[in-house]
Amino acid sequence: MLQQTRVAAVIPYYERFLEAFPTVQDLARSTSDRVLANWAGLGYYSRARNLQKAAQEIVARHAGEFPCGYDAALALPGIGRYTAAAVLSIAYDAPYAVLDGNVARVIARIGASRGDLRAPARWRRLEQAAQQLLPRKSSGDWNQAMMELGATVCTPKSPRCGECPVEKWCRARALGLEGKLPSARLKRATVDITLAAAVLLDPRGRTLLVRHANGDGALFSRMWQFPAIEINGTESRAALAGHLRDKFGLVAEEKFSPLVAARHTVTFRKIRLESYLVRVPRLPRATGARIVSLSQIRGLAVSNATQKIADAAIGHEIE
């Protein structure tokens, strides 16, 4: 959960997740929809999918215990070098050094390393340096200390060098470069996207949700979503009406009520959500679609983008 997500945001999700799935067996045998519903709001949903797949592997191949071997840990879905080292060192005190952004920054400043730390060759050298620094005993404590040092003292901006226990060994500090190293990463250029979505609503207050693995489905985290289409220079109402007609045989453009537009960000993508409430006498039938009450969407496996659209529709209904 902490991958790409702040601790303060994770804690309530973590606590609720453990209440829902107190054991690895509970997680392994749950439905994917229930897992995603308990993850909804955290984003990066591939983490939740991999977490459940890993739980299933652990139950099926490792008698319900996280494997203590490095290669076996790496073979689990969603487990990379950092996660394997973190779990094995903290759980089993195995001698594997972690390297995340915080630890890399500490080591780079100690050695006054320049350039992009994420460049493959430079990252490998940092991994080697981290492994050389690792004490053979209490490796879990050491790894946690290094991560905490980078998170709270050797911070990206305005490092608190006066409080640092390794200040006297830090070359960046000695050279007066602690504020300039490591070099800032080049960010990927932002891409602006507009999505038009239809909240179909029948007289019973029910709506239609669909699921796509490709296309706009990726922008909705491949979870349940309202019928939607990405638009490029086309008027959203007309484009969406054409999509509903082609996909569901629905002709209802004159019944479109615009909802409050919303903004959503997915990594480098900035998304404008232009949604419409479309009242229909009955909802169309479609393979793989789901009919639910509009008020029940918050408890389903939906992305933040879908929830924002649902909130706009519910707000429109209250008005």
C-alpha positions in Angstrom: 0.0 0.0 0.0 2.9 2.4 0.7 4.1 2.1 -2.9 3.6 5.6 -4.4 1.3 6.5 -1.5 1.9 8.5 1.7 1.8 6.8 5.1 -1.0 9.1 6.4 -3.2 8.2 3.5 -2.5 4.4 3.8 -3.2 3.9 7.6 -7.0 3.9 7.5 -7.0 1.6 4.4 -4.5 -0.7 6.0 -6.5 -1.1 9.2 -9.8 -1.7 7.2 -8.0 -4.1 4.9 -6.7 -6.2 7.8 -10.2 -6.3 9.3 -11.6 -7.5 6.0 -8.8 -10.0 5.4 -7.2 -11.0 8.7 -5.3 -13.9 7.3 -3.5 -14.7 4.0 -6.1 -17.5 3.5 -9.0 -15.0 3.8 -7.3 -12.8 1.1 -6.6 -15.8 -1.1 -10.1 -17.1 -1.2 -11.9 -13.8 -1.5 -13.4 -12.5 -4.7 -11.4 -10.0 -6.6 -14.3 -7.5 -6.5 -14.3 -7.6 -2.7 -10.5 -7.0 -2.6 -10.8 -4.1 -5.0 -13.7 -2.6 -3.1 -11.6 -2.6 0.1 -8.7 -1.0 -1.9 -10.9 1.6 -3.7 -9.6 5.1 -3.3 -5.9 4.1 -2.9 -5.3 4.0 -6.7 -2.7 1.9 -8.5 -5.1 -1.1 -8.3 -2.6 -3.5 -9.9 -1.1 -3.6 -6.4 -4.3 -5.1 -5.0 -4.6 -7.6 -7.8 -1.0 -8.7 -7.3 -1.4 -8.8 -3.5 -4.3 -11.3 -3.9 -2.4 -13.4 -6.5 0.6 -13.5 -4.2 -1.7 -14.6 -1.3 -3.1 -17.4 -3.5 0.5 -18.5 -4.4 1.5 -18.5 -0.7 -1.4 -20.6 0.3 -1.1 -23.0 -2.7 2.7 -23.4 -2.8 4.1 -22.3 0.6 1.6 -23.7 3.2 0.3 -20.2 4.0 3.7 -18.8 5.0 5.7 -16.1 3.2 8.7 -18.0 1.7 12.0 -17.3 3.3 14.1 -17.8 0.2 14.9 -14.7 -2.0 14.2 -16.4 -5.3 10.9 -17.8 -4.1 9.9 -14.4 -2.8 10.7 -12.8 -6.2 8.6 -15.4 -7.9 5.5 -14.1 -6.2 3.3 -11.7 -8.2 4.0 -8.0 -7.4 7.2 -8.8 -5.4 10.3 -7.0 -6.7 13.8 -6.7 -5.3 13.0 -4.0 -2.9 9.8 -5.7 -1.4 11.6 -9.1 -1.2 14.5 -7.6 0.7 12.3 -5.6 3.0 10.0 -8.5 3.9 12.8 -11.1 4.2 15.1 -8.9 6.3 12.3 -7.6 8.7 10.4 -11.0 9.0 13.4 -13.4 8.9 16.4 -11.1 9.5 17.8 -12.3 6.2 20.9 -10.4 5.0 19.3 -8.4 2.1 19.6 -4.6 1.9 16.6 -2.6 0.8 16.9 0.2 -1.8 14.0 2.6 -2.2 14.0 6.3 -3.0 14.7 7.2 0.6 17.6 4.8 1.1 19.1 5.7 -2.4 19.1 9.4 -1.4 21.0 8.7 1.8 23.6 6.7 0.1 23.9 9.1 -2.8 24.5 12.0 -0.4 27.0 10.1 1.6 29.0 9.4 -1.5 28.2 12.7 -3.3 26.8 10.7 -6.3 25.6 12.8 -9.2 23.2 12.2 -12.0 19.8 10.4 -12.1 19.7 7.8 -9.4 17.2 5.7 -11.3 19.5 5.2 -14.3 19.9 1.4 -14.3 23.7 1.3 -14.0 23.7 3.9 -11.2 20.9 2.1 -9.4 22.8 -1.2 -9.5 25.8 0.6 -7.9 23.6 2.0 -5.2 22.3 -1.6 -4.5 25.8 -2.8 -4.2 26.7 0.0 -1.8 23.6 -0.7 0.3 24.5 -4.3 0.5 28.1 -3.5 1.6 26.8 -1.2 4.4 24.3 -3.8 5.7 25.3 -5.4 9.0 25.1 -9.2 9.1 23.0 -9.1 12.2 19.8 -7.1 12.7 19.5 -6.5 9.0 15.7 -5.7 9.4 16.4 -3.0 12.0 19.1 -1.5 9.8 16.9 -1.4 6.7 14.1 0.2 8.7 16.5 2.7 10.1 17.8 3.6 6.7 14.3 4.1 5.3 13.3 6.2 8.3 16.5 8.3 8.0 15.7 9.1 4.4 12.0 9.8 5.1 12.5 12.1 8.2 16.0 13.6 8.2 17.7 13.2 4.8 14.7 14.5 3.0 14.6 15.6 -0.6 14.4 19.3 0.3 16.0 21.0 3.2 17.6 18.0 4.8 18.1 18.3 8.6 21.8 17.6 8.5 22.4 18.8 12.1 20.2 15.9 13.3 21.8 13.3 11.1 23.8 10.5 12.8 26.0 10.0 9.8 26.7 13.7 9.0 30.4 13.5 9.6 30.7 10.8 6.9 28.6 12.6 4.3 30.6 13.9 1.3 27.6 16.0 0.0 27.5 17.8 3.4 31.2 18.4 3.4 31.1 19.8 -0.2 28.0 21.9 0.6 26.0 20.0 -2.0 23.4 18.4 0.3 20.6 20.6 -1.1 21.6 19.8 -4.7 22.2 16.1 -4.6 20.8 13.8 -5.7 19.9 15.4 -9.1 16.2 15.9 -9.7 14.5 13.3 -11.9 13.2 14.3 -15.2 9.4 14.1 -15.1 7.4 12.7 -17.9 5.4 15.4 -19.8 1.8 15.8 -18.7 -0.9 14.5 -21.0 -4.3 16.1 -21.0 -7.3 13.8 -21.6 -11.0 14.4 -21.7 -13.4 11.5 -20.9 -17.2 11.7 -21.5 -19.3 9.4 -19.3 -23.0 8.5 -19.2 -24.8 7.8 -15.9 -27.8 5.9 -17.2 -30.6 6.1 -14.7 -33.9 4.2 -14.8 -37.1 5.1 -12.8 -36.0 2.8 -9.9 -32.8 4.8 -9.4 -30.6 2.0 -10.9 -27.6 2.6 -13.2 -25.5 0.6 -15.6 -21.8 -0.2 -14.9 -19.4 -1.9 -17.4 -15.9 -3.2 -17.3 -13.1 -2.9 -19.9 -9.6 -4.4 -19.8 -8.4 -2.0 -22.6 -9.2 1.4 -23.9 -10.8 3.8 -21.4 -10.9 0.8 -19.0 -7.2 1.5 -18.1 -8.2 5.1 -17.1 -10.8 3.7 -14.8 -8.3 1.2 -13.4 -10.0 -1.7 -15.2 -12.8 -1.7 -12.5 -16.5 -1.1 -12.7 -17.2 2.2 -14.5 -20.0 4.1 -16.3 -20.1 3.8 -20.1 -17.5 6.3 -21.2 -15.4 7.4 -24.2 -12.3 9.4 -24.6 -12.9 12.4 -26.8 -10.4 14.3 -28.9 -11.6 17.6 -30.2 -15.2 16.3 -30.5 -18.1 17.8 -28.6 -18.6 15.5 -25.6 -22.4 15.1 -25.8 -22.4 14.1 -29.5 -19.4 11.7 -29.0 -21.0 10.1 -26.0 -24.4 9.8 -27.7 -22.7 8.0 -30.6 -21.0 5.7 -28.3 -24.2 4.8 -26.5 -26.0 4.2 -29.8 -23.2 2.0 -31.2 -22.6 0.0 -28.0 -26.1 -0.3 -26.5 -28.5 0.7 -29.3 -29.6 3.6 -27.1 -30.9 6.8 -28.7 -31.3 9.4 -26.0 -29.2 12.4 -26.7 -32.0 14.8 -26.0 -32.3 13.4 -22.5 -28.7 14.3 -21.5 -28.4 16.4 -18.4 -24.8 17.7 -17.9 -23.3 17.1 -14.5 -20.6 19.1 -12.7 -17.3 18.4 -14.5 -14.5 16.9 -12.3 -10.7 16.6 -12.5 -8.8 13.4 -12.0 -5.1 12.6 -12.2 -3.5 9.2 -13.0 0.3 9.3 -13.0 1.2 11.7 -15.8 -2.3 12.0 -17.2 -4.6 14.9 -16.2 -8.2 13.9 -16.9 -11.2 16.1 -17.3 -14.4 14.1 -16.6 -17.4 15.4 -18.5 -20.4 13.4 -17.4 -24.1 13.4 -18.2 -27.2 12.0 -16.4 -29.3 10.1 -18.9 -32.7 9.1 -17.8 -34.0 6.0 -19.6 -37.2 4.0 -19.2 -35.1 0.8 -18.8 -31.4 0.0 -18.8 -29.9 -1.8 -21.8 -28.7 -5.3 -21.4 -25.1 -5.9 -22.2 -22.7 -8.8 -21.8 -20.5 -8.4 -18.7 -22.5 -5.3 -17.5 -23.9 -4.8 -14.0 -27.0 -3.0 -12.9 -26.8 -1.5 -9.4 -28.5 1.3 -7.4 -26.7 4.6 -7.9 -26.5 5.0 -4.1 -24.7 1.7 -3.7 -21.7 2.5 -5.9 -19.5 3.7 -3.0 -19.3 0.1 -1.7 -18.3 -1.4 -5.0 -14.9 -1.9 -6.7 -14.7 1.4 -8.5 -11.9 3.9 -9.1 -11.8 7.4 -7.7 -12.8 8.7 -11.2 -16.0 6.6 -11.2 -16.7 7.7 -7.7 -16.4 11.4 -8.7 -18.9 10.9 -11.5 -21.3 9.0 -9.2 -21.0 11.8 -6.6 -21.8 14.4 -9.3 -24.9 12.4 -10.3 -26.1 11.9 -6.7 -25.6 15.6 -6.1 -27.6 16.4 -9.2 -30.4 14.2 -7.9 -30.5 15.8 -4.5 -30.8 19.3 -6.1 
